[in-house]
Amino acid sequence: MKTKHAALITGMFLLGLGVTLSAVAQEDEQYAALAFVVLRDYNGKPVKNASVIMHPVRKNGKQKNSGLQLKTNTEGKTSFDGVPYGPLRVQVLAQGFQTFGEDYVVNKPEMEITIKLKRPQGQYSVYEDHPEQKQEDKKDEAKPDDQKPEQKPEQKPQ
């Protein structure tokens, strides 16, 4: 009878110790309050209803399976309290804009991240004329031979 009583007391003690250590471990982990502002790149106006997706990132650079999605209000703002310190991958999706993605390091109790979304750009094709490339070619033609970039001689097929 005494051994059962002693085992029960020991079990209760170990359970209490485990709960206490778990609470202490959680207190060591720091959390931040993040605020996001999503703006149009070309005029600085807010983007409403944009999806801001946060993914914690492992030490090897891969994102964890967990994540959280927020939506911006009419002022282009959203926020979340309780983001653990460490690397965080942020993606922003909004209709009519390029997808944004960047990694940040959460290391302060409060952080504000401003994201500027760009308009979609056309697909680049080597088969189309590109005015900026023609201007660079003209600059190279205007330089004396000693200032032109070194070119490799053409090889003839054998």
VMD Tcl script that draws the C-alpha trace (Angstrom):
set ca {
  {0.00 0.00 0.00}
  {2.82 2.39 0.88}
  {4.58 1.71 -2.46}
  {1.43 2.56 -4.44}
  {1.06 5.74 -2.43}
  {4.74 6.64 -2.97}
  {4.44 5.90 -6.71}
  {1.36 8.11 -6.96}
  {3.11 10.98 -5.16}
  {6.22 10.58 -7.35}
  {4.06 10.55 -10.50}
  {2.24 13.70 -9.43}
  {5.56 15.39 -8.64}
  {7.00 14.49 -12.07}
  {3.85 15.68 -13.82}
  {4.00 19.00 -11.96}
  {7.69 19.36 -12.80}
  {6.98 18.70 -16.49}
  {4.24 21.33 -16.60}
  {6.50 23.85 -14.87}
  {9.41 23.22 -17.25}
  {7.07 23.50 -20.23}
  {5.80 26.87 -19.00}
  {9.37 28.12 -18.45}
  {10.37 26.99 -21.96}
  {7.45 28.89 -23.47}
  {8.38 32.03 -21.57}
  {11.87 31.93 -23.13}
  {10.45 32.10 -26.67}
  {9.92 35.70 -27.73}
  {7.05 36.95 -29.84}
  {6.61 40.09 -31.92}
  {3.75 42.24 -33.15}
  {4.00 42.73 -36.92}
  {2.22 45.43 -38.89}
  {2.09 45.36 -42.69}
  {1.36 48.22 -45.08}
  {0.76 47.22 -48.71}
  {1.04 50.04 -51.27}
  {1.04 50.45 -55.04}
  {4.61 50.92 -56.26}
  {3.76 53.51 -58.93}
  {1.66 55.95 -56.86}
  {1.92 54.95 -53.17}
  {-1.82 54.36 -52.72}
  {-2.95 51.48 -50.47}
  {-3.92 48.07 -51.83}
  {-7.07 46.78 -50.13}
  {-7.95 43.12 -49.76}
  {-4.38 41.93 -50.48}
  {-3.44 38.55 -48.97}
  {-0.39 38.72 -46.70}
  {0.86 35.19 -46.04}
  {3.46 34.51 -43.33}
  {5.49 31.28 -43.21}
  {8.06 30.57 -40.50}
  {11.36 29.42 -42.02}
  {13.57 26.59 -40.72}
  {17.31 26.98 -40.23}
  {17.96 25.19 -43.55}
  {15.98 27.90 -45.40}
  {12.88 25.81 -46.12}
  {9.54 27.09 -44.91}
  {7.61 25.19 -42.28}
  {4.25 23.63 -43.11}
  {2.43 26.08 -40.87}
  {1.49 29.55 -42.02}
  {-0.97 32.36 -41.52}
  {-2.91 34.45 -44.04}
  {-4.09 37.99 -43.35}
  {-6.09 40.45 -45.49}
  {-5.42 44.17 -45.77}
  {-8.10 46.75 -44.99}
  {-9.05 49.76 -47.14}
  {-5.92 51.56 -45.92}
  {-3.72 48.66 -47.08}
  {-2.91 47.70 -43.48}
  {-3.03 44.46 -41.50}
  {-1.28 43.22 -38.36}
  {-0.74 40.20 -36.16}
  {0.54 39.83 -32.59}
  {2.37 36.68 -31.55}
  {4.84 36.04 -34.37}
  {7.83 34.08 -32.99}
  {11.28 35.62 -33.37}
  {13.36 34.22 -36.23}
  {13.22 34.03 -40.01}
  {9.85 34.66 -41.64}
  {8.88 34.36 -45.32}
  {6.25 36.89 -46.39}
  {4.23 36.58 -49.60}
  {1.71 39.13 -50.79}
  {-0.91 38.34 -53.41}
  {-3.31 40.89 -54.88}
  {-5.33 40.83 -58.07}
  {-3.76 43.03 -60.76}
  {-0.27 43.04 -59.16}
  {2.89 40.96 -59.29}
  {3.25 38.44 -56.49}
  {5.65 39.68 -53.81}
  {7.89 37.44 -51.74}
  {10.75 38.15 -49.37}
  {12.34 36.74 -46.22}
  {12.58 38.88 -43.08}
  {14.17 38.34 -39.67}
  {11.79 39.03 -36.80}
  {14.03 40.32 -34.01}
  {12.14 43.21 -32.38}
  {9.00 43.28 -30.23}
  {7.27 45.51 -32.79}
  {8.00 45.71 -36.51}
  {6.30 47.48 -39.42}
  {6.92 46.13 -42.91}
  {6.00 48.24 -45.94}
  {5.51 46.34 -49.18}
  {5.22 48.02 -52.57}
  {3.48 45.95 -55.22}
  {4.32 46.37 -58.90}
  {2.04 46.07 -61.89}
  {2.35 42.88 -63.90}
  {4.99 43.02 -66.60}
  {4.88 41.40 -69.99}
  {6.80 38.27 -70.74}
  {10.32 38.95 -72.01}
  {11.04 37.43 -75.40}
  {14.31 37.29 -77.29}
  {12.29 37.44 -80.51}
  {11.02 40.97 -79.85}
  {12.83 44.28 -80.24}
  {13.89 45.86 -76.94}
  {14.56 49.62 -77.14}
  {16.79 49.63 -74.04}
  {19.06 47.00 -75.65}
  {19.37 49.09 -78.84}
  {20.46 52.11 -76.77}
  {23.20 50.04 -75.10}
  {24.37 48.82 -78.52}
  {24.58 52.43 -79.76}
  {26.67 53.41 -76.72}
  {29.12 50.59 -77.47}
  {29.39 51.72 -81.12}
  {30.22 55.29 -80.05}
  {33.17 54.20 -77.87}
  {36.69 54.06 -79.28}
  {38.00 50.54 -79.86}
  {40.21 50.61 -76.76}
  {37.15 51.27 -74.51}
  {34.82 48.66 -76.00}
  {34.27 45.47 -74.03}
  {36.56 42.68 -75.13}
  {34.90 40.35 -77.61}
  {35.93 36.80 -78.34}
  {36.84 36.02 -81.94}
  {34.28 34.03 -83.83}
  {35.10 30.38 -84.32}
  {34.49 28.79 -87.68}
  {32.82 25.37 -87.81}
  {35.17 22.56 -88.72}
}
mol new
graphics top color blue
foreach p $ca { graphics top sphere $p radius 0.5 }
foreach p [lrange $ca 0 end-1] q [lrange $ca 1 end] { graphics top cylinder $p $q radius 0.2 }
display resetview
